[in-house]
Amino acid sequence: MSGPRLELIAPRDVPILVFRRAFQAPPALVFKAWTEPEHLWHWRAPHGFELVACEVDLRVGGGYRFVHRAPDGSQHAFTGHYREINRPSRLVS
């Protein structure tokens, strides 16, 4: 099964990664899928990994923390902070 095409933009001059995808869904629903733990639990881990922690403080200056468990049992944590929130069209972290 294939999903929406992922466009990854990585400018050479600045420490930024832009992930861009187009979904056939209302923007408010896509925003919820990216920001609400009850939705993130369903898709946030890479294929073959399990999401074992999912924390979201959705406010400018707030943060997120995701922990993935790999098939070999190792765990990998990802954290960051929200820099811009413009519901439902823009989320910068």
Residue pairs with C-beta under 8 A, 6 or more apart in sequence:
3 21
4 21
4 22
4 23
5 21
5 22
6 19
6 20
6 21
7 18
7 19
7 20
7 21
8 17
8 18
8 19
8 20
9 16
9 17
9 18
9 20
10 16
10 17
10 18
23 30
26 88
27 88
27 89
28 87
28 88
30 88
31 87
31 88
31 89
31 91
32 39
33 39
33 40
33 43
34 40
34 91
35 56
35 58
35 91
36 56
37 54
37 55
37 56
40 51
40 54
40 56
40 66
41 51
41 54
44 51
44 54
44 66
45 51
45 66
45 68
46 68
48 70
48 71
49 68
49 69
49 70
49 71
49 76
50 68
50 69
51 66
51 67
51 68
51 69
52 67
52 68
52 69
52 75
53 65
53 66
53 67
53 77
54 65
54 66
54 67
55 63
55 64
55 65
55 66
56 62
56 64
57 63
57 64
57 82
58 82
58 85
59 82
59 85
60 82
60 83
60 84
60 85
61 81
61 82
62 81
62 82
63 79
63 80
63 81
63 82
64 78
64 79
64 80
64 81
64 82
64 93
65 77
65 78
65 79
66 77
66 78
66 79
67 75
67 76
67 77
67 78
68 75
68 76
68 78
69 75
70 76
80 93
81 93
82 91
82 92
82 93
83 92
83 93
84 90
84 91
84 92
85 91
85 92
